[in-house]
Amino acid sequence: MEYNIIELLKKRRSIRKYLDRPVEEEKVEKLMEAATAAPSAGNSQPWEFIVIENEGVITKLVDDTMSTFNKSWMSKGVPVLIAVCAKPVTVAKKYGDRGRNLYVIQDTAAAIENILISATAMGLGTCWIGAFDEVKASEIMDLGADLRVYGFVTLGYADGEGKKPRQRSLSDVVRYIK
Ligand SMILES: Cc1cc2nc3c(=O)[nH]c(=O)nc-3n(C[C@H](O)[C@H](O)[C@H](O)COP(=O)(O)O)c2cc1C
């Protein structure tokens, strides 16, 4: 099935229930290509992606780092967990505090969104995960001092469709200055 880009963006939903079906390696690799095609401030590309397919490591990350809500659905099975990391020092060297506190977050967010949209196009489900204990996650993945984990993405074949959330109207959120 083909979608135009706006349809694709609207089709994406957070998926919190997955089939017990592995995700093909080629698809994961394509998603990493998509992630790294994102824009980044000054083209700094500060990101690093850790693709976790090991069930034991996923379970440990879920049990030891996730919020109570995330644990409640993630413990039922997540085929792939992607940690989206970056080195804020890289961006700070070029852009100071604005690089460290803003650009690196925007860069990783753009990469995450690319993953979510591309996965939708490939018939895969995802959920952006922000509610976790960063220090514990960093320890489990042995990230070292410079690399921070900015978010996780769960990935797999969806078991059912995600629930469509309430959406604010355009007139509520857009204003024009002409
Ligand atoms: C920065 C950020 C952090 C998020 N963290 C979580 C999370 O920890 N757990 C979760 O289940 N969903 C998380 N989400 C997904 C949102 O809940 C979801 O995008 C929102 O409810 C809208 O639903 P939709 O993605 O289906 O459009 C996060 C989304 C963003 C952008």
The ligand as an SDF file (V2000), in Angstrom:
LIG
                    3D

 31 33  0  0  0  0  0  0  0  0999 V2000
    8.8600   13.1500   23.6840 C   0  0  0  0  0  0  0  0  0  0  0  0
    7.8490   12.0230   23.7380 C   0  0  0  0  0  0  0  0  0  0  0  0
    7.9080   11.1150   24.7740 C   0  0  0  0  0  0  0  0  0  0  0  0
    6.9810   10.0550   24.8270 C   0  0  0  0  0  0  0  0  0  0  0  0
    7.1010    9.1240   25.8240 N   0  0  0  0  0  0  0  0  0  0  0  0
    6.2480    8.0820   25.8660 C   0  0  0  0  0  0  0  0  0  0  0  0
    6.4130    7.0660   26.8400 C   0  0  0  0  0  0  0  0  0  0  0  0
    7.3160    7.0910   27.6610 O   0  0  0  0  0  0  0  0  0  0  0  0
    5.5240    6.0390   26.8270 N   0  0  0  0  0  0  0  0  0  0  0  0
    4.5140    5.9280   25.9110 C   0  0  0  0  0  0  0  0  0  0  0  0
    3.7670    4.9630   25.9610 O   0  0  0  0  0  0  0  0  0  0  0  0
    4.3420    6.8960   24.9570 N   0  0  0  0  0  0  0  0  0  0  0  0
    5.1870    7.9290   24.9050 C   0  0  0  0  0  0  0  0  0  0  0  0
    5.0690    8.8780   23.9060 N   0  0  0  0  0  0  0  0  0  0  0  0
    3.9990    8.7340   22.8950 C   0  0  0  0  0  0  0  0  0  0  0  0
    2.8510    9.7280   23.1310 C   0  0  0  0  0  0  0  0  0  0  0  0
    2.1180    9.3410   24.2570 O   0  0  0  0  0  0  0  0  0  0  0  0
    1.9730    9.7580   21.8500 C   0  0  0  0  0  0  0  0  0  0  0  0
    2.7500   10.2010   20.7770 O   0  0  0  0  0  0  0  0  0  0  0  0
    0.7570   10.6730   22.0120 C   0  0  0  0  0  0  0  0  0  0  0  0
   -0.1200   10.1860   22.9980 O   0  0  0  0  0  0  0  0  0  0  0  0
   -0.0240   10.8040   20.6940 C   0  0  0  0  0  0  0  0  0  0  0  0
   -0.4270    9.5370   20.1990 O   0  0  0  0  0  0  0  0  0  0  0  0
    0.0490    9.0530   18.7650 P   0  0  0  0  0  0  0  0  0  0  0  0
    1.5600    8.8510   18.8350 O   0  0  0  0  0  0  0  0  0  0  0  0
   -0.6740    7.7560   18.4980 O   0  0  0  0  0  0  0  0  0  0  0  0
   -0.2890   10.1210   17.7830 O   0  0  0  0  0  0  0  0  0  0  0  0
    5.9790    9.9320   23.8310 C   0  0  0  0  0  0  0  0  0  0  0  0
    5.9520   10.8520   22.7750 C   0  0  0  0  0  0  0  0  0  0  0  0
    6.8810   11.8700   22.7120 C   0  0  0  0  0  0  0  0  0  0  0  0
    6.8620   12.8090   21.5230 C   0  0  0  0  0  0  0  0  0  0  0  0
  1  2  1  0
  2  3  1  0
  2 30  2  0
  3  4  2  0
  4  5  1  0
  4 28  1  0
  5  6  2  0
  6  7  1  0
  6 13  1  0
  7  8  2  0
  7  9  1  0
  9 10  1  0
 10 11  2  0
 10 12  1  0
 12 13  2  0
 13 14  1  0
 14 15  1  0
 14 28  1  0
 15 16  1  0
 16 17  1  0
 16 18  1  0
 18 19  1  0
 18 20  1  0
 20 21  1  0
 20 22  1  0
 22 23  1  0
 23 24  1  0
 24 25  2  0
 24 26  1  0
 24 27  1  0
 28 29  2  0
 29 30  1  0
 30 31  1  0
M  END
$$$$
